[in-house]
C-alpha cells in the first residue's frame, strides 16, 4: 500500500510539474519584456517608454518620427496577433490560417476591396505622412525580427 501511495504521489507531482511548465511555455514565456532597454537602430535620439500601473505605454521622444517608430514597436509588443488578424481579415486572407470555415468572410472582404484601397491610399499619401507610416512599420518589423524564433 505504501508503495502505491508513493507511486501516486510521484505521478501526481510529475503531472503538476508538466502542467506548470506547459502553462509557463505557452502563457508567460511569450509575454513581452516590459522593463530594461531595447535598441532600435533607426532612432535619432533616446526614446523613453514607461508603462503605468495598468500597463498602458507612455512614450516620450524628441521627434515625431522616433515616437511613431517606438509606438510601432510597443503596439507589436502588445498586439501583434491582433494586428495580423485584422490585416488578414481586411485583405480577405483569413482562410489561410483558419481554413475553409472563413471562406465566405474572405470573399466578402475581397469584394469590398479594403486591401486594394489601402495600397492605393499609401500611394497617394504625401511624403511626410508616408515617412511616418514607414517609421511605424519599422518599429513593428523590428519587434518581429527580435522575436521570430
C-alpha positions as CSV (number, residue, x, y, z in Angstrom):
1,X,0.0,0.0,0.0
2,X,2.8,2.4,0.9
3,X,4.5,1.7,-2.5
4,X,1.3,2.5,-4.3
5,X,0.9,5.8,-2.4
6,X,4.4,6.8,-3.2
7,X,3.9,6.0,-6.9
8,X,0.7,8.0,-6.9
9,X,2.5,10.9,-5.2
10,X,5.3,11.0,-7.7
11,X,2.9,10.6,-10.6
12,X,0.8,13.5,-9.3
13,X,4.0,15.6,-8.8
14,X,5.2,14.9,-12.3
15,X,1.8,15.8,-13.8
16,X,1.7,19.1,-11.8
17,X,5.3,20.0,-13.0
18,X,4.4,19.2,-16.6
19,X,1.2,21.3,-16.4
20,X,3.1,24.2,-14.8
21,X,5.9,24.0,-17.4
22,X,3.3,23.9,-20.2
23,X,1.5,26.9,-18.8
24,X,4.7,28.8,-18.5
25,X,5.8,27.9,-22.0
26,X,2.5,28.9,-23.7
27,X,1.3,31.7,-21.4
28,X,4.1,33.5,-19.6
29,X,7.1,33.0,-21.9
30,X,5.6,34.8,-24.9
31,X,4.7,37.9,-22.8
32,X,6.7,41.0,-23.9
33,X,9.6,42.3,-21.8
34,X,8.4,45.5,-20.1
35,X,11.5,46.6,-18.3
36,X,15.0,47.3,-19.3
37,X,16.2,49.0,-22.6
38,X,15.9,48.0,-26.2
39,X,18.0,49.5,-29.0
40,X,16.2,50.4,-32.2
41,X,18.7,51.2,-34.9
42,X,16.8,53.9,-36.7
43,X,16.0,56.1,-33.7
44,X,17.7,59.5,-33.8
45,X,17.7,60.1,-30.1
46,X,16.7,58.1,-27.0
47,X,13.0,57.4,-26.5
48,X,11.5,56.6,-23.1
49,X,8.6,54.2,-22.9
50,X,7.1,54.0,-19.4
51,X,4.0,51.9,-18.5
52,X,1.6,52.9,-15.9
53,X,0.1,50.5,-13.4
54,X,-2.5,49.4,-16.0
55,X,0.3,48.5,-18.5
56,X,-0.5,51.5,-20.8
57,X,2.6,52.7,-22.5
58,X,3.5,56.4,-22.4
59,X,6.1,57.4,-24.9
60,X,8.4,60.4,-24.7
61,X,10.6,61.2,-27.7
62,X,12.4,64.2,-29.2
63,X,10.8,63.8,-32.6
64,X,7.6,62.6,-34.0
65,X,9.5,60.1,-36.2
66,X,11.1,58.5,-33.2
67,X,7.8,58.5,-31.3
68,X,6.0,56.8,-34.1
69,X,8.7,54.1,-34.5
70,X,8.6,53.4,-30.8
71,X,4.8,53.3,-31.0
72,X,5.0,50.6,-33.7
73,X,7.4,48.6,-31.6
74,X,5.2,48.9,-28.5
75,X,2.0,48.1,-30.5
76,X,3.6,45.0,-31.9
77,X,4.8,44.1,-28.4
78,X,1.2,44.3,-27.0
79,X,-1.0,43.3,-30.0
80,X,0.9,41.7,-32.9
81,X,-1.5,38.8,-33.0
82,X,-4.4,41.3,-33.3
83,X,-2.7,43.4,-36.0
84,X,-2.0,40.3,-38.0
85,X,-5.6,39.0,-37.6
86,X,-7.1,42.4,-38.7
87,X,-4.7,42.6,-41.6
88,X,-5.8,39.2,-42.8
89,X,-9.5,40.0,-42.4
90,X,-9.2,43.3,-44.3
91,X,-7.3,41.6,-47.2
92,X,-9.6,38.5,-47.3
93,X,-6.8,36.1,-46.2
94,X,-8.4,34.7,-43.0
95,X,-8.9,31.3,-44.5
96,X,-5.1,30.9,-44.9
97,X,-4.9,30.4,-41.1
98,X,-8.4,29.3,-40.1
99,X,-9.3,27.1,-43.0
100,X,-12.4,26.8,-45.2
101,X,-14.8,27.9,-42.4
102,X,-14.0,31.6,-43.1
103,X,-14.0,31.4,-46.9
104,X,-17.3,33.4,-47.1
105,X,-15.8,36.1,-44.9
106,X,-12.7,36.3,-47.2
107,X,-14.9,36.5,-50.3
108,X,-16.9,39.4,-48.8
109,X,-13.8,41.4,-47.8
110,X,-12.1,40.8,-51.1
111,X,-15.2,42.0,-52.8
112,X,-15.2,45.2,-50.7
113,X,-11.6,45.8,-51.7
114,X,-10.1,47.1,-48.4
115,X,-6.7,45.8,-49.3
116,X,-6.6,47.4,-52.7
117,X,-7.9,50.7,-51.2
118,X,-5.1,50.6,-48.6
119,X,-2.5,50.0,-51.2
120,X,-3.9,52.9,-53.3
121,X,-4.1,55.2,-50.3
122,X,-0.4,54.6,-49.4
123,X,0.5,55.6,-53.0
124,X,-1.5,58.8,-52.8
125,X,0.0,59.9,-49.4
126,X,2.2,62.9,-49.1
127,X,5.9,62.1,-48.4
128,X,5.7,63.3,-44.7
129,X,2.8,61.0,-43.9
130,X,4.3,58.1,-45.8
131,X,7.5,58.7,-43.8
132,X,5.6,58.3,-40.5
133,X,3.9,55.1,-41.7
134,X,7.3,53.8,-42.7
135,X,8.6,54.6,-39.2
136,X,5.7,52.8,-37.6
137,X,6.3,49.8,-39.8
138,X,10.0,49.8,-38.9
139,X,9.1,49.6,-35.3
140,X,6.7,46.7,-35.9
141,X,9.2,44.9,-38.1
142,X,11.9,45.4,-35.5
143,X,9.8,43.7,-32.9
144,X,9.0,40.8,-35.3
145,X,12.7,40.4,-36.2
146,X,13.7,40.2,-32.5
147,X,11.0,37.6,-31.7
148,X,10.9,35.4,-34.7
149,X,12.3,32.2,-33.3
